[in-house]
Amino acid sequence: MRNLALIVLSVLTSACGTAKGPPFSPAQPPGDDQALIYIYAPPSDVPALASFGYDCGLALDNQQIGRLQPHGYTHIYLQPGRHDVDSWLGAYTYPPLRITDRFEAGQTYYYRFEVTGNPRMLQWAIRQVSSQQARREIVEYRHQPNTYKQ
């Protein structure tokens, strides 16, 4: 119970409401020698988080690359191959959620970070979604820069 209280406190004190930044604008399609991934964060259905917001940390191949708030997205060009995408809720939750995936040259991938549950039991996940779903959802989101360096 103490750990849950610390996680909720961490989430609420690190949250900044909703994303600020330029409105969604599609990135240039990936070249023949790279893949493109979008990561985005919809608002939570947890009442306290819906009111105050939350943020999630992101890392790619063990390199911390930034944070997302609700209604935020970022995009990253990658070398083709296997990569690890890590995410965590609030200041830091250990261990982070990790998706290991193989990215193909010329392809675009979409990942959705979501927080569900209730104030007593938060659940978060990052999952790949279809391009159709992502394009419907992400159009209202704001770009948040990342610091990824290949």
Helices and strands as residue ranges (DSSP letters): H 2-14, E 35-41, H 47-52, E 56-60, E 63-68, E 72-78, E 81-89, E 97-103, E 108-118, E 121-129, H 131-138, E 142-143
